[in-house]
Amino acid sequence: MDDLNFSEHDLKILQDLLVSKNVNFLLGAGASAPYFSTLNNMENLITDIGNSNLDSTKKEKLKKLLILFFLILSVCDNYSLISRKEDKESTPLMNTILEQYTALINIISNYMFLRNSKINPIRVNVFTTNYDLFLEKAFDLYLEKNNRISLNDGAEGYFRRYIDSDNYNKTTAHSGLYDNYYMETPTFNLIKLHGSANWSLDSNNKILIDNDLDYFEDFKRLAHDILNENYDDYSEEKQRDYIKRHITGIECHLYLERLENKTTLFDSIKIDEKFIDKANNLQIVMPTKDKFKNTVFSNHYYSMIRYMKETLEKKDSILVVFGFSFADEHLRTELKRAFTNPGLLVYIVCYKDNDKDNILNVLDYTDRTVPINVSFISPSTIKSFQDYKGILEYTALYGEEIKGNHSDILEFLSQNELSEEYLEEDIQSLRNTLEEMTLLEEIAIEASGIVKTILGNPIVQHLYATEQEGIELFYSAVISFRAFNNILKYRRDQ
């Protein structure tokens, strides 16, 4: 189905299916971004270092360093998440994402409460490739006020909770104080396909849920010591930025074949076996070719893939995909096989309009060959809705993109009705700033602050606030997590 034909009526059908069908969600890294970084190029970088002309000692040092950086950017901040540390600069961002996860749980719960348990279990499968604990934390917050739902994360136990794929397909119910009724309660199956920040391997070779994540702070201190030798103005608050800059530097020097001479870099890498043991004990998919450090997690990973595959092969099922790029080759292969199930309806939510083409390309589909049971929901489809305003969010275009819209913006500013709505001085000011931008090179545009000046113009601010025609010249419409939730509950209260 062409996403341009995805209408309000199609959304109403999707919402009805969330009540009547076997419901599955697949959440990717986009759901937790930008609080956690995806670092899609990390595996290639580590592989390229392994294939380089560096000696084995330097290769091993760099691999350890990059694994450390990966863990800090993609895993370690889960310590702040579960402890809700309020002294972190990124706490507002963490809380914003956490609110959207909690809102999603509430929306799905409301759909499930409408289900008839005699027809389908009141159960939803939430598959995710994310290591983070946003969903678990959101459930904790939601259950403080709404205790009539259950989370099944595949674990059993009390003091020691172990993960086992056999623990899914369970149902919970309320029977009343005197067993005078039976009411099945909504159950969320949480299937973490790539492992979790709080999974570790215990001495019995079992996957244990371990929420004692203090050692993540040790990882940060280790990185601090390394970075402190490489940056004069190093500060803890800037650690993430410095790590990203450090990774970029390593990448550039590697491809320019200059790494061999970076003596200071190699001398600063002092990573002991204690870190290696802790990192190896984490039960997550690592960004290396040898993704699994032990057969226990490898077996669990493939059992979860098999569970997903069997679930999506059921008739009368739907799969809603959000924040997932289909870059994972193994998952992509299994999902494509599942898409051939005529009893499965798939809805892929695209962050930006051009994400549809990217996903089609990765899946090796075209508009003509994409299965008829696969639909794309993009910002353009939502803009076709009668009451789309307030659903989408907008991200500012890059300076070079605004510069490319120069002639269209000038044409927009020349409209007669515009002079009646805005002050002439604001119109002229915007014209002058745009003319100034045309004289700048791309690097100079981003460094000059001129984009901030343009976005701060009263005309542009008004377009942003009202979502009027012309906003697309300065901003790109996106389906953020908040917009995704808005879509799921669109007009449900009417």
C-alpha positions as CSV (number, residue, x, y, z in Angstrom):
1,M,0.0,0.0,0.0
2,D,1.3,3.4,-0.9
3,D,1.8,5.6,2.1
4,L,0.4,8.6,0.2
5,N,-2.9,6.7,0.3
6,F,-2.8,6.1,4.0
7,S,-5.7,8.1,5.2
8,E,-7.6,8.9,8.4
9,H,-9.8,5.9,7.5
10,D,-6.8,3.7,7.3
11,L,-5.7,4.9,10.7
12,K,-9.1,4.1,12.1
13,I,-8.7,0.6,10.7
14,L,-5.3,0.3,12.4
15,Q,-6.8,1.5,15.7
16,D,-9.6,-1.1,15.4
17,L,-7.0,-3.8,14.7
18,L,-5.2,-2.9,17.9
19,V,-8.3,-4.0,19.7
20,S,-9.1,-7.2,17.7
21,K,-5.9,-8.7,16.5
22,N,-2.7,-10.3,17.8
23,V,-0.7,-7.1,18.5
24,N,3.0,-6.7,18.1
25,F,5.3,-3.6,18.4
26,L,8.9,-3.4,17.2
27,L,10.8,-0.5,18.8
28,G,14.3,0.4,17.5
29,A,17.0,2.9,18.6
30,G,14.9,5.8,17.3
31,A,12.5,5.5,20.3
32,S,15.3,6.2,22.8
33,A,17.3,8.7,20.8
34,P,19.0,11.0,21.3
35,Y,19.5,10.0,25.0
36,F,21.3,6.9,23.9
37,S,23.5,6.9,20.9
38,T,23.2,4.2,18.2
39,L,26.8,4.3,16.8
40,N,25.9,2.3,13.7
41,N,29.4,2.7,12.3
42,M,31.2,1.2,15.4
43,E,31.2,-2.4,14.2
44,N,32.7,-1.4,10.8
45,L,35.3,0.8,12.6
46,I,36.4,-2.0,14.9
47,T,36.5,-4.4,11.9
48,D,38.6,-2.0,9.9
49,I,41.0,-1.6,12.8
50,G,41.3,-5.4,12.9
51,N,42.1,-5.5,9.2
52,S,44.6,-2.6,9.4
53,N,48.4,-2.7,9.3
54,L,48.7,-1.8,13.0
55,D,50.5,-4.3,15.2
56,S,48.4,-6.7,17.3
57,T,49.0,-4.8,20.6
58,K,47.8,-1.5,19.2
59,K,44.8,-3.2,17.5
60,E,43.8,-4.7,20.8
61,K,44.2,-1.4,22.7
62,L,42.0,0.4,20.2
63,K,39.3,-2.3,20.3
64,K,39.1,-2.1,24.1
65,L,38.9,1.7,23.9
66,L,36.1,1.7,21.4
67,I,34.2,-0.9,23.3
68,L,34.5,1.3,26.4
69,F,33.3,4.3,24.4
70,F,30.4,2.3,23.0
71,L,29.3,1.2,26.4
72,I,29.4,4.8,27.8
73,L,27.4,6.2,24.9
74,S,24.9,3.4,24.5
75,V,24.6,1.6,27.8
76,C,26.1,3.3,30.9
77,D,23.6,6.1,31.3
78,N,21.1,3.4,32.3
79,Y,22.6,3.8,35.8
80,S,21.2,7.4,35.8
81,L,17.9,6.2,34.4
82,I,17.1,3.7,37.1
83,S,18.5,5.9,39.9
84,R,16.9,9.0,38.3
85,K,20.0,11.1,39.2
86,E,19.0,14.7,39.0
87,D,22.5,16.2,38.7
88,K,22.9,15.1,35.1
89,E,22.7,17.7,32.4
90,S,20.6,15.4,30.2
91,T,18.0,14.7,32.9
92,P,15.3,16.8,31.2
93,L,15.9,14.8,28.0
94,M,15.7,11.6,29.9
95,N,12.5,12.6,31.5
96,T,11.0,13.6,28.2
97,I,11.7,10.2,26.6
98,L,10.5,8.4,29.8
99,E,7.2,10.3,29.6
100,Q,6.6,9.1,26.0
101,Y,7.3,5.5,27.0
102,T,4.9,5.8,29.8
103,A,2.3,7.4,27.5
104,L,2.7,4.5,25.0
105,I,2.1,2.0,27.8
106,N,-1.1,3.9,28.8
107,I,-2.3,4.0,25.1
108,I,-1.7,0.3,24.5
109,S,-3.4,-0.6,27.8
110,N,-6.5,1.4,26.9
111,Y,-6.7,-0.6,23.6
112,M,-6.2,-3.9,25.4
113,F,-8.9,-3.1,27.9
114,L,-11.4,-3.1,25.0
115,R,-10.4,-6.6,23.9
116,N,-12.5,-9.7,24.3
117,S,-10.3,-12.3,26.1
118,K,-12.5,-15.1,24.7
119,I,-11.4,-14.2,21.2
120,N,-7.8,-13.2,21.8
121,P,-5.5,-13.1,24.9
122,I,-5.3,-9.6,26.3
123,R,-1.6,-9.6,25.5
124,V,0.8,-7.5,23.4
125,N,4.3,-8.3,22.4
126,V,6.8,-5.5,22.5
127,F,10.0,-6.5,20.6
128,T,12.9,-4.1,20.9
129,T,16.6,-4.1,19.9
130,N,17.4,-1.5,22.6
131,Y,19.6,-2.3,25.6
132,D,18.1,0.5,27.6
133,L,15.7,0.3,30.6
134,F,13.3,3.0,29.5
135,L,10.4,0.6,29.1
136,E,11.1,-1.1,32.4
137,K,11.3,2.3,34.2
138,A,8.2,3.5,32.5
139,F,6.3,0.4,33.7
140,D,7.4,1.1,37.2
141,L,6.1,4.6,37.0
142,Y,2.8,3.5,35.4
143,L,2.2,0.7,37.9
144,E,2.4,3.2,40.8
145,K,-1.1,4.5,39.7
146,N,-2.4,1.7,37.5
147,N,-1.8,-1.8,38.9
148,R,-4.2,-3.7,36.6
149,I,-1.6,-4.6,34.0
150,S,1.4,-7.0,34.0
151,L,4.9,-6.8,32.6
152,N,6.4,-10.1,31.5
153,D,10.1,-9.6,30.7
154,G,10.8,-13.3,30.4
155,A,12.2,-13.5,33.9
156,E,11.3,-15.6,36.9
157,G,12.5,-15.6,40.5
158,Y,12.4,-13.4,43.5
159,F,15.8,-12.4,44.9
160,R,17.5,-13.8,41.8
161,R,15.5,-13.3,38.6
162,Y,16.6,-15.3,35.6
163,I,15.7,-14.8,31.9
164,D,14.3,-17.7,30.0
165,S,12.5,-17.7,26.7
166,D,10.0,-20.3,28.0
167,N,8.5,-17.7,30.3
168,Y,6.4,-16.0,27.7
169,N,2.8,-16.9,26.6
170,K,1.5,-16.5,30.2
171,T,-1.8,-15.0,31.2
172,T,-2.7,-13.2,34.4
173,A,-6.2,-12.4,35.7
174,H,-8.1,-10.9,38.6
175,S,-10.8,-13.2,40.1
176,G,-12.3,-10.9,42.7
177,L,-12.0,-11.2,46.5
178,Y,-14.4,-14.2,46.6
179,D,-13.5,-15.7,43.2
180,N,-16.8,-14.4,41.9
181,Y,-15.5,-13.2,38.5
182,Y,-12.6,-13.8,36.2
183,M,-11.1,-10.8,34.4
184,E,-7.9,-11.3,32.3
185,T,-5.5,-8.4,32.8
186,P,-3.4,-6.8,30.0
187,T,0.0,-8.4,29.8
188,F,3.0,-6.8,28.1
189,N,5.5,-9.3,26.8
190,L,8.9,-7.4,26.7
191,I,11.3,-9.2,24.3
192,K,14.7,-7.6,24.3
193,L,16.3,-9.1,21.1
194,H,19.8,-7.6,21.6
195,G,20.0,-8.1,25.4
196,S,19.7,-5.6,28.2
197,A,21.9,-3.2,30.2
198,N,20.9,-5.1,33.3
199,W,21.5,-8.6,32.1
200,S,24.6,-10.4,33.3
201,L,25.9,-14.0,33.3
202,D,26.1,-15.6,36.7
203,S,28.3,-18.4,37.9
204,N,25.7,-21.0,36.9
205,N,25.8,-19.8,33.3
206,K,22.3,-18.3,33.5
207,I,21.2,-14.9,32.4
208,L,20.5,-12.9,35.5
209,I,18.7,-9.6,35.9
210,D,21.1,-7.4,37.9
211,N,20.1,-3.9,38.7
212,D,23.3,-3.1,40.6
213,L,24.8,-1.0,37.8
214,D,27.3,1.0,39.9
215,Y,30.2,-0.3,37.9
216,F,28.9,1.7,34.9
217,E,30.2,4.7,36.8
218,D,33.6,3.0,37.0
219,F,33.5,2.8,33.2
220,K,33.0,6.6,33.0
221,R,35.8,7.2,35.4
222,L,38.1,5.0,33.3
223,A,37.2,7.0,30.2
224,H,37.7,10.2,32.2
225,D,41.3,9.2,32.9
226,I,42.0,8.4,29.3
227,L,40.3,11.5,27.8
228,N,42.0,13.7,30.5
229,E,45.3,13.0,28.9
230,N,44.1,14.0,25.4
231,Y,42.1,17.2,26.1
232,D,43.3,20.2,28.1
233,D,39.8,21.5,28.8
234,Y,38.3,18.1,29.6
235,S,35.2,18.1,31.9
236,E,32.8,15.3,33.0
237,E,29.8,17.2,31.6
238,K,31.3,17.2,28.1
239,Q,32.3,13.5,28.2
240,R,29.9,12.4,25.5
241,D,30.9,15.1,23.1
242,Y,34.6,14.4,23.7
243,I,34.1,10.6,23.2
244,K,32.3,11.2,19.9
245,R,35.1,13.6,18.8
246,H,37.7,11.0,19.8
247,I,35.9,8.3,17.8
248,T,35.8,10.6,14.8
249,G,39.5,11.3,15.2
250,I,40.4,7.7,15.4
251,E,38.4,7.0,12.3
252,C,40.0,9.8,10.3
253,H,43.6,8.8,11.3
254,L,42.8,5.2,10.5
255,Y,41.7,5.9,6.9
256,L,44.6,8.4,6.4
257,E,46.9,5.7,7.7
258,R,48.3,8.0,10.5
259,L,47.3,6.0,13.5
260,E,50.6,4.2,13.8
261,N,52.3,7.4,14.8
262,K,49.8,8.5,17.4
263,T,52.0,7.5,20.4
264,T,50.2,9.8,22.9
265,L,46.9,8.1,22.1
266,F,48.2,4.6,22.6
267,D,50.1,5.5,25.8
268,S,46.8,7.0,27.2
269,I,44.9,3.7,26.8
270,K,45.3,1.9,30.1
271,I,42.4,-0.6,30.3
272,D,42.9,-3.5,32.7
273,E,41.3,-6.9,32.7
274,K,38.8,-5.9,35.3
275,F,37.0,-3.8,32.7
276,I,37.2,-6.6,30.1
277,D,35.7,-9.1,32.5
278,K,32.8,-6.7,33.4
279,A,32.2,-5.9,29.7
280,N,32.2,-9.5,28.7
281,N,29.7,-10.3,31.5
282,L,27.2,-7.9,30.0
283,Q,24.6,-9.9,28.0
284,I,24.2,-7.6,25.0
285,V,24.9,-7.8,21.3
286,M,28.3,-6.1,21.0
287,P,29.3,-4.0,18.0
288,T,31.9,-6.5,16.8
289,K,31.8,-9.4,14.4
290,D,31.9,-11.8,17.4
291,K,28.7,-10.3,18.8
292,F,28.2,-13.0,21.4
293,K,30.8,-13.5,24.2
294,N,29.3,-16.9,25.2
295,T,27.0,-19.6,23.9
296,V,24.4,-18.9,26.6
297,F,23.5,-15.5,25.3
298,S,23.9,-16.7,21.7
299,N,21.3,-19.5,22.3
300,H,18.9,-17.0,24.0
301,Y,19.3,-14.5,21.1
302,Y,18.3,-17.1,18.5
303,S,15.4,-18.4,20.7
304,M,14.1,-14.8,20.8
305,I,14.4,-14.5,17.1
306,R,12.6,-17.8,16.7
307,Y,9.8,-16.6,19.1
308,M,9.4,-13.4,17.1
309,K,9.3,-15.3,13.8
310,E,6.7,-17.8,15.1
311,T,4.6,-14.9,16.6
312,L,4.5,-13.0,13.3
313,E,3.5,-16.1,11.4
314,K,0.2,-16.3,13.3
315,K,-2.9,-15.3,11.4
316,D,-4.9,-12.2,12.4
317,S,-1.7,-10.4,13.5
318,I,-0.4,-6.8,13.2
319,L,3.1,-5.4,13.6
320,V,3.7,-1.7,14.3
321,V,7.3,-0.7,13.7
322,F,8.7,2.6,15.2
323,G,12.3,3.9,15.4
324,F,13.7,0.8,13.6
325,S,15.9,1.2,10.5
326,F,16.1,-2.5,9.4
327,A,19.9,-2.2,9.4
328,D,20.3,-5.4,11.4
329,E,20.9,-8.0,8.7
330,H,19.7,-11.0,10.6
331,L,16.5,-9.4,11.9
332,R,15.9,-7.9,8.5
333,T,16.0,-11.4,6.9
334,E,13.5,-12.8,9.4
335,L,11.2,-9.9,9.2
336,K,11.1,-10.1,5.4
337,R,10.1,-13.7,5.7
338,A,7.4,-12.7,8.1
339,F,6.1,-10.1,5.7
340,T,5.1,-12.9,3.3
341,N,2.4,-14.0,5.9
342,P,-0.9,-12.8,4.3
343,G,-2.4,-12.9,7.8
344,L,0.0,-10.2,9.1
345,L,-0.5,-6.5,8.6
346,V,2.6,-4.4,8.9
347,Y,2.7,-0.6,9.7
348,I,6.2,1.0,9.4
349,V,6.3,4.5,11.0
350,C,8.9,6.7,9.3
351,Y,10.6,9.6,11.2
352,K,11.0,11.6,8.1
353,D,9.5,11.3,4.6
354,N,12.8,10.2,3.0
355,D,13.1,7.3,5.5
356,K,10.6,5.3,3.5
357,D,12.9,5.2,0.5
358,N,15.8,4.3,2.8
359,I,13.9,1.4,4.3
360,L,12.7,0.2,1.0
361,N,16.2,0.2,-0.2
362,V,17.5,-1.7,2.8
363,L,14.7,-4.3,2.4
364,D,15.4,-4.5,-1.3
365,Y,11.9,-3.5,-2.2
366,T,10.5,-0.9,-4.6
367,D,7.1,0.8,-4.6
368,R,6.0,-1.9,-7.1
369,T,7.4,-4.9,-5.2
370,V,6.7,-4.0,-1.5
371,P,4.1,-6.6,-0.2
372,I,0.5,-5.4,-0.2
373,N,0.2,-6.0,3.6
374,V,3.0,-3.5,4.4
375,S,2.1,0.2,4.9
376,F,4.3,3.2,5.5
377,I,3.2,6.0,7.8
378,S,5.2,9.1,7.1
379,P,4.8,12.8,8.0
380,S,3.3,13.5,4.6
381,T,0.5,11.0,5.2
382,I,-0.3,12.6,8.5
383,K,-0.4,16.1,6.9
384,S,-3.2,14.8,4.7
385,F,-5.4,14.4,7.8
386,Q,-8.1,17.0,8.4
387,D,-6.9,17.8,11.9
388,Y,-3.1,17.1,11.5
389,K,-2.0,20.2,13.4
390,G,-0.6,19.4,16.8
391,I,0.2,15.8,15.9
392,L,3.6,16.1,14.2
393,E,6.7,17.7,15.5
394,Y,9.3,19.7,13.6
395,T,13.1,19.8,13.5
396,A,15.0,22.7,12.1
397,L,16.7,22.3,8.7
398,Y,20.4,22.5,8.4
399,G,21.8,25.9,7.2
400,E,22.7,24.5,3.8
401,E,19.1,23.2,3.4
402,I,17.7,26.6,4.2
403,K,20.2,28.1,1.8
404,G,18.9,25.8,-0.9
405,N,15.4,27.1,-0.2
406,H,16.5,30.7,-0.7
407,S,14.5,31.4,-3.9
408,D,11.4,29.7,-2.6
409,I,11.6,31.7,0.7
410,L,12.0,35.0,-1.2
411,E,8.9,34.0,-3.3
412,F,7.0,33.2,-0.2
413,L,8.0,36.6,1.4
414,S,6.8,38.4,-1.7
415,Q,3.1,37.3,-1.3
416,N,0.8,40.3,-0.9
417,E,-1.1,38.8,2.0
418,L,2.1,38.3,3.9
419,S,2.6,42.0,4.2
420,E,-0.8,42.3,5.8
421,E,0.0,39.7,8.4
422,Y,3.6,40.5,9.4
423,L,5.6,43.7,10.0
424,E,7.6,45.0,7.0
425,E,10.7,45.3,9.1
426,D,10.5,41.6,10.0
427,I,10.1,40.6,6.3
428,Q,13.0,42.8,5.3
429,S,15.2,41.5,8.1
430,L,14.6,37.9,7.0
431,R,15.4,38.9,3.4
432,N,18.6,40.5,4.4
433,T,19.7,37.5,6.6
434,L,19.0,35.1,3.7
435,E,21.1,37.2,1.3
436,E,23.9,37.2,3.8
437,M,23.6,33.4,4.1
438,T,24.0,33.0,0.3
439,L,27.5,34.4,0.6
440,L,28.7,31.9,3.1
441,E,30.2,28.4,2.6
442,E,28.6,25.4,4.3
443,I,31.1,25.2,7.2
444,A,30.8,29.0,7.8
445,I,27.0,28.8,7.8
446,E,26.9,26.3,10.7
447,A,29.6,28.2,12.7
448,S,28.2,31.7,12.2
449,G,25.0,31.3,14.1
450,I,23.0,32.7,11.2
451,V,20.6,29.8,11.2
452,K,19.7,30.7,14.8
453,T,19.0,34.3,13.7
454,I,16.7,33.1,10.9
455,L,14.8,30.7,13.1
456,G,14.4,33.5,15.7
457,N,12.7,35.8,13.2
458,P,9.1,36.5,14.3
459,I,7.8,35.3,10.9
460,V,9.5,31.9,11.2
461,Q,8.5,31.6,14.8
462,H,4.9,32.2,13.9
463,L,5.0,29.6,11.1
464,Y,6.4,27.1,13.6
465,A,3.8,27.9,16.3
466,T,0.9,27.7,13.9
467,E,2.2,25.0,11.4
468,Q,1.2,27.3,8.5
469,E,2.2,26.8,4.9
470,G,5.8,27.9,4.6
471,I,7.0,26.1,7.7
472,E,8.6,23.4,5.4
473,L,11.1,26.0,4.1
474,F,12.7,26.2,7.5
475,Y,11.6,23.0,9.3
476,S,11.2,19.3,8.5
477,A,8.0,17.5,9.8
478,V,8.9,14.4,11.8
479,I,7.1,11.6,13.5
480,S,8.8,11.8,16.9
481,F,7.9,9.5,19.8
482,R,5.4,12.1,20.9
483,A,3.9,12.3,17.4
484,F,3.8,8.5,17.3
485,N,1.7,8.5,20.5
486,N,-0.5,11.2,19.1
487,I,-1.2,9.1,16.0
488,L,-2.1,6.0,18.0
489,K,-4.7,8.0,20.0
490,Y,-5.8,10.3,17.2
491,R,-9.5,11.1,17.7
492,R,-10.0,8.1,20.0
493,D,-11.7,10.3,22.5
494,Q,-14.3,11.6,20.0
